[in-house]
Amino acid sequence: MAGDVRPRAHRHAEVEVNLVVRGTASYLLGERRYELAQGTLTWLFPRQDHVLVDESGDHELWWAVFRSPLVARIATTREARPLLEEDPVGQFSRRLDSARVVRLGALFREVHDAESLDDVLFNAGLQYLLILAWRSFLDSDDVVEGTDLHPAVETVARLLRADPSAGDLASLARAASLSPSHLSRLFKAQTGVSISRFRNQQRLQRFQLLYGHGRRTTALAAALEAGFGSYAQLHRVFRELTGRSPSALRTAAADDDLGLPTAHPPNAWSAPRGE
């Protein structure tokens, strides 16, 4: 899965870890928002819906997901028990010191490089990555505190994550029991992005997943299915959010960072081989 782009809003059966190596971003995690700066390590669990918003142009992170058999083998101590839970209580985002960030980032890179070279080394590296990332998290006291989202903002974000075309501003405001103007101001203040930009981020992510670098369908068909009204609208939004045209997807290498709101340095691993 190296180089794949994550769904913008998703949950999955695996434990996920993120390490911000450059820039800033915010996570919407359930009913809270977390500010993620360089050096932030974040753990995400199976029952937690999460979505990245308000990313800086230079934002990059490493990320990996681990299936339950691997986690069960590693999480055998009391301190590691949260890794076995689907939605543990507590704050699971902390800032690491620079030495830890460099060491952990180097390990991400080494394991990624081993993925296509040596299954045994890759599997062992994944296990060590999980252990070191968890230990690095426990060793840090710099907890990233989340900010509660207004229920109306959480409602609208949930609706747009499920369906980016879910109604105009007036209908979203009715669903949130607020006036359109109040909802617009509140959403921007709490998420860092406007409702229209958030909606377009969801559409753009769906487009990239559907289009698959041109291997699965045509750009127009993917654009329409993702919720864009036309290819012209896709082209405008794509250029606005990435600085490129959609044609860049056709020639991008598998591990190329296109600068999409959800495109990150190379790397997702769902499990050791054979799991």
N, C-alpha and C positions, 0 to 999 in steps of 0.2 A: 504493500500500500504506500510505499514511499512516494512523497510528492503529491498525494491526493489532497484535495481540499475538503475540509470538514463541512458538514451541514452547519449553517449559521445557528440554528436552534435545534437542539437535539438532546436525546437521552439514549443510553445504551446499556447493555448488560455488563459492561466492563468498568473497571476503575480507570480514570484518566488523570494524567498529570500534565501540567503546563509549566514551562519556564520562560518568562519574558527575558529576552536577551537584548532587545533594543526598543526604544519608543515607549508608548503608553497605550492603554486601552481600558475599557470598563467591561465587566461582566454583569449581566442580569442573571441572577441565580435565584429562581423562585421569586420571592417577594423582596429581595435585597439587591443592591447594586454594590459592586466592589471595584475600586480603582486599582489598576495593576500597572505599576511602574517597572522599569528595568530591574531585574533581580528578584522579581516576585515569583514564588513557587506556589501553585494552586492545585489542590486535589479536588476532583469531581467524582461523584458517586452515581450508581445506576439509576436511582429514582429522582435525580435532580435534573430538571430542564435547565439548560444554560445557553446563553447567547452572548457573543461579543458585540459591543457597540462602541461608537465614539473612539475609533482607533486613530492614532496619529499616522501620518503618511509613512513614517519609518518603522512602524511597529512590526516586530518579528518575534516569534516564539517557537520553541521546541515543544512538541507534544507527543505523548504516547498513551496507548490504552492497553490494558492487560486483562486477559480473560481470567475467570475465577480459578481454574486449576492451578495456574501459576501463582496467583495471589495466595491461595490456600496453602501452598507449599512454603511460602515465605513468611506469611503473617501468623507465626506460631507463638508469639509472645504477647503479653498483656498490652504492651505499648502499641503493638501493630493491629490490635483487634478492630479498630475503626475501618481498616482496609477491607474487612470482611462484611461490613454492613452496607445496606443499600442507601441509607440516608442518615448517617451518624449525626449526633448532636455536637455542635461546636463550630469553631472557625477554622477553616482549612486552607487559608491563604496567608503566607508569611513571606517577608522579605529576607533574602539571604545576603550574607556579606560577599564582597567581590571575589574573594578567593574561592568560596563555595560555588558561586555562579560560574566561574571559569572552569573549575574542576568538573562540575556537573554538565556544563555545555560541551566540554571536550568528550565526555563519556557518551552523550547523545550522538555526537558526530561519529565516534568510533563504532557504536552499535549500528548506526545507520549505514556506515560504509561496509560493515560486515554482513549486512543483510543479503547482498548479492554475491558474496564471496564464499562464506563458510557457515553452514547451518549450525554446526556445533558451537562455533564461536558466537554466532548471532544469538542462539538460545541462552548461552551462559551470560552474554552481555546484557540481555533483557532482564535476567534475574538480578544481576548486580545493579543495573540501572534502577530497578524497583527498590532494592534495599538501600542504595545510596541516596536516592531522592527522598525516601521516607525518613532516613536518618538526618538528612540535611534539614528537613522540615522540623523535626523534633528538636534539633539543636538550636533553632532560631527562636528568639523571644519577641521578634518584631511582627506582631499579628496585624494583618490588614483587616480593619473593622468594616463591616458592611453598613450601608445606609438603607433604611427601610424605604421601600417604594410605596407611594400612595396606591391604595387598592385600584383606583381608576387607571393608573398608569400600568399596573400589572395586568389588569384586564385587557387593555388595548394591546399591549405587547404580546400577550398570549393569543389574542385573536389574529394579529398580523403574522405571528410565527406560524400559526396553523394554516392561514390563508392570506397571502399578501394582498389579495384583491377584496378583502373582507370589508366592503362598504366604504362610503365616503366619510369625510370628517363629521358630518352631521349624524350619520348613523352610528359611528364609533362613539361620539359624544353621548348619544342616547343610551348606548350600552353601558357607558361608564357613569351615567347619571350626572353629567356635568355639561356646561355650555361648551360649544365648540371652541370659543376663544380661551376659556379657562383650561380646557383639556390641552390645547396646543401649547400654552405657556408652561403648564405643569409637566407635560411629557418632555419638552425640551430641557427644562430645568433639572429634571431628575435623571434623564438618560444621556443628556449631552447632544442628542440629535433630534431633528424635527420628526414629526410623524411621517411626512412624505419621504424623508431620507431613510428612515427605518424601514418603511414599506419597500422602497427601491432596493435596499440592501438585501431584504428577503427575496425579492424577485430575482436579483442578480445572482444570488447564491443558487437558487433553484435552476436558473438558466445554465450555469456552469455545470451543475451536476447532471442535468438532462443532456446537455450538448456533448459533454465528455470529450472535449478537444476535437470535435468533429467526427468522432468515431461511431457515434450512436444514431444521430439524426441530423437534420439540417438546422442551421442557425435560426431560420425563421420559425420552424416548427417548435423548437425548444423555447424561443422567445415567447411565442403565443401561449404555450403550455405553462410557462413560468409566470404569466400574468401581464406581460407587456402587450399593449394594444397594437404594436407594429414593430417591424425591425428598426425603423427610424427612432422610435422611443428607446428601444434597447441600446442602439448605438449611442444616443445622447447620454443615457444614464451610465453606460459602461465607461465612456470617455470621462464623464464627470467624476466618477468614483475611482477610476484606475489611471486615468491619463493616457489610456490606449484605446484602440478600437477592438471590437470583438474578434477581428481577424487574427489578433495576436494569439488567440487560443489555438489556432490551427498549427502554428509553428513553434509553440512553446515546448521546451523540453519537459520531461516528466517532473523534474525537480526545480523548474523555473519558478521564481516568485513573481507573479504578475502584478503584485501590488493590490490585489483585490482586498476588500475589507476582511475577508477570511482566509487569504492566502498567507501561509506561514512557511518558515524554513522547513525543510523536507521532512515533517516526518511523522508517520503514524504506524504504529505496529500493534496489531490486534492480539498477538500471542506468539510464543515460541513456535517454531514449526513442530508439527506432530501433536500439538495440544488439541 
